[in-house]
């Protein structure tokens, strides 16, 4: 085929367009002509245009130019692009490109700023290729550590010549290019704060795009905007109310002068990035992130997924987004691993390029939102996968939007023949307010999918669904919080909730932002003391976070909490509905003190009968999936449902348009007002009773504890007879559990020696653990406790009355001496009880075990009995004195005999006991 004579003519191109539009808009599709606008007239969004281009290429047996997706806006322009098309190439796997120097670079563990990270690598590995930039499957540029530093220094000098002062914002509106990286670090070297901004992708929409971005420029008050030559002429026309923007320049212009900027030495607490959120539930907000925030997150994420310089990161994610900027680029820079990069448009126009890059460079790390995995499933043909080897890919992170369990399963199944392991699929959770990542599963585990009973879930309870329950809702586990970070779930009144109760997700840790730039109101909404509100809903189960939705998306209807995502997805699959263009939300109704349930559904159908059929189908889906009818179905024209730049549904903003009457006239409420009022009153009464009941129970629990503790303490501390004191304490513990209704289930009692000496080790999660152990174990034990408890007179006298042994934990010699002393006491017949973790923390997870108990067991040649206490962390977690109802289980494992008396035997004994407890405690391994 001659490349200037397309194999299909304009009429055939138009026929392909009409065919796709008819599939997406059955019933009465819009009339398509050669000059119809693909988006405005025909309603083809970016993903639909990806499908359209793929069909045209298949029909023409040719490859369209790379910019066709961004530039072609009509069928006529698509036909014109065919004149520049290349013949279809024979599909074969690209050759492996061996990436040099992987695995021989150390991470700058002592660096306190991003500038120090760059200087570290530029000094120690200047010629290491840090970034490889791809376009159309070809490598079009590279950047070494030395080149990044020198380029950044030139940009920094240019910024300083234009008056950039320490702390000034530097806006960067650049496409994926090597200039972005030198501009980013140039801003830092000049003492400024980089502000990445969403670059325009379609030349015809430059003016509109820049107008939408002017709010960010006003918020950060950047005096300089770095952009490219194409955008610069229009960007110079931007004005902000404060008049702060003085220069609109290109990176080339900034680099034209000196390469010796005045030295800027940022501190760890200085701002290193202003990350503007996409505003899916509100206006864009500038998240303030310091050098310390960013490095804490990068280090915690790297530790969680075991990143080293031997890894290779492959990314197409936009650099203005935290996943692309921090996780992919800055994480790779810190760890010294190569970054193979392509633009988002390169990926969208041909999704197989992502996989080909992973194959060619033996990529090990790559992340993307859920839609990207779906795009591969739908638009990559089997012939394009031939010869690919994805066996090196070990972390395929899925985040930034709700993770679909079907996507995880289908992607793993589809690519398994090409070396992809199911364990590679790694759903994760994060947010800009914590730099990027907050929770992730351990590497190599694979997805964990939780099936939850639908009816219980509507009451905020994540109860496991029965086997065979077809109505169960599935949620994907996002793993445990990153090291040093914590997550909790809170209810409507701010109280922390136990496992498997749905509430607001709050977090804290070294990556957490201090707030939003110049936005005190939103900052107040974000902060909850030293915790931060994610705006998301979820629950914890066995230390794992499951995200169920956003707070502002939740609909409260008759005392039930309803979530829009499943219904929106189902409605989007109906014939005649624009997929991904459905918004379901609740609208406050003062007349009923409840919420009306509204669905805005985009459709092009103008036929009355078709619209009635569609309304009926949508209503039936709502009843089937949510168990309640919709109050109103608004059939709206295309582009009525608002979205963010990343494609997320802006439900709150769409609701505002609806309430203003723009989306259509409100229909009457379908349910009788008296019934709605009764249901709302029932909801409010139920919530009030739950709060009151929890408060009264906590008060009663403390009252019972005090009433029992006084006589028990007096008897134990006064008599100082350990055997007698143990029985008194055990009786008190039993009575307290009975009085406050805490059920203690004990299994494995037969494994506990009735009278022979032994050493018992148990996990430690709460102040209640000693009390629970006393109640559960039927024979006296000698507690082994840290010496610091002797500093408290009340605790000292009580523990001494029980015959407690006190040990020094912080010196090797003292620990060894204590082990020998306790071994001798055990040989004489005492049964010792240890909490080998030494202490407990708020964060769920089994901590590292100290060796004292196991050295003593080996010295005395006594068995170790592992005891697992489960549930006490939920009843009384650290940092709170408000107990909660909940069951407690105690599992007594089989005795484990030592296999020697040396150090290695103690290590083996420790590992065996810890493994047994880890298998039953229902919490993650905190040492991973």
RAWO-V999778 format. One line per field, one symbol per residue. ss: DSSP state (H for helix, E for strand, L for the rest). psi: psi as a letter, one per 30 degrees, with the letter a starting at -180 (. if undefined). A space follows every 50 residues. Layout:
BEGIN
ss->???
psi->???
END
This chain:
BEGIN
ss->LLLLLLLLLHHHHHHHHHHHHHHHLLLLLLLLLLLLELLLLLLLLHHHHH HHHHHHHHHHLEELLLLHHHHLLEHHHHHHHHLLLEELLLLLLLLLLLLL LLLLLLLLLLLLLHHHHHHHHHHHLLLLEEEEEEELLEEEEEEEHHHHHH HHHHHHHHHHHLLLLLLLEEEELLLLLHHHHHHHHHHHHLLLEEEELLLL LLHHHHHHHHHHHHHHHHHHLLLEEEELHHHHHHHLLLLLLLLLLLEEEE HHHHLLLLLLLLLLLLLLLLEEEEEELLLLLLLLLEEEEEHHHHHHHHHH HHHHLLLLLLLEEEELLLLLLHHHHHHHHHHHHHHLLEEEELLHHHHHHL LHHHHHHHHHLLLLEEEELHHHHHHHHHHLLHHHHLLLLLLLLLEEEELL LLLLHHHHHHHHHHHHHHLLLHHHEEEEEELHHHLLEEEELLLLLLLLEE EELHHHHLLLELLELLLLLLLLEEEEELLEELLLLEEEEELLLLLELLLL ELEEEEEELLLLLLLELLLHHHHHHHEELLEEEEEEEEEEELLEEEEEEE HHHLEEELLEEELLHHHHHHHHLLLLLLLLLEEEEEEEELLLLEEEEEEE EELLLLLHHHHHHHHHHHHHHHHHHHLLLLLEEEEELLLLLLELLLLLEL HHHHHHHHHLLLLLLLLLLLLLHHHHHHHHHHHHHHHHHHHHHHHHHHHH HHHHHHHHHHHHHHHHHHHLLHHHHHHHHHHHHHHHHHHHLLLEEEELHH HLLLLLLLEEEELLLLLLHHHHHHHHLLLLLEEEEEHHHHHLHHHHHHHH HLLLEEELLLLHHHHHHHHHHHHHHHHLLLLEEELLLLLLLLLLLELLLL LHHHHHHHHHLLLEEEEEEELHHHHLLLLLLLLLLLLEEEEEEEEELLLL LLHHHHHHHHHHHHHHHHHHLLLLELLL
psi->kkffjkflaeeeeeeeeeeeeeefildilkkklfgkkeeeefgjaeeeee eeeeeeeeefhlkllfgeefekfleeeeeefffgllkklkklklkkjkkl gkggkkkiffkfleeeeeeeefefiegkjekjkkkhgkjflljleeeeee eeeeeeeeeefggklkfkkjkjikljlffeeeeefeeeffgajkikljlk fjefgeeeeeefffeeeeefhkfkkkalfefeeefffkklefgejfkjll eeefgfblgilkkkilleflkfkjjklfhfgalkkjkjkleeeeeeeeee eeeeghklfflkkkkgkkffkeeeeeeedeeeeefgkkjkklleeeeefi ffeeeeeeeeghkfkkllleeeeeeeefgklefffkfkjgffjfjikjaf lkkkeeeeeeeeeegefgfkkefejiklkllefhddkekklkkfelkjkk kkkeeeefggkikklkkgjfgkkkkkkgalllkfllklklafgfkkllkg kkakkllllffklfakkhieeeeefekibglkkfglkalkjhfkkkkfak effkkjjhgkkkkfeeeeeeeffkkfkjkghkkklkkkjfffgakkjkkj jklfkfkeeeeeeeeeeeeeeeeeefgllkfkjjjllkgejkllfggkki eeeeeeeeffgeflkkllkfkkeeeeeeeeeeeeeeeeeeeeeeeeeeee eeeeeeeeeeeeeeeeeeehjeeeeeeeeeeeeeeeeeeggjkjkklgff fkkefkklkkklljflffeeeeeeeekflkljkjlkfffffjeeeeeeee ffgkkklkffkeeeeeeeeeeeeeeefgfkkkkkjffeallekkkjlkkl feeeeeeeefhllkjkkkkkfeeeeillgkgjllkllkkkkjlkkkklha gaeeeeeeeeeeeeeeeefffglljff.
END
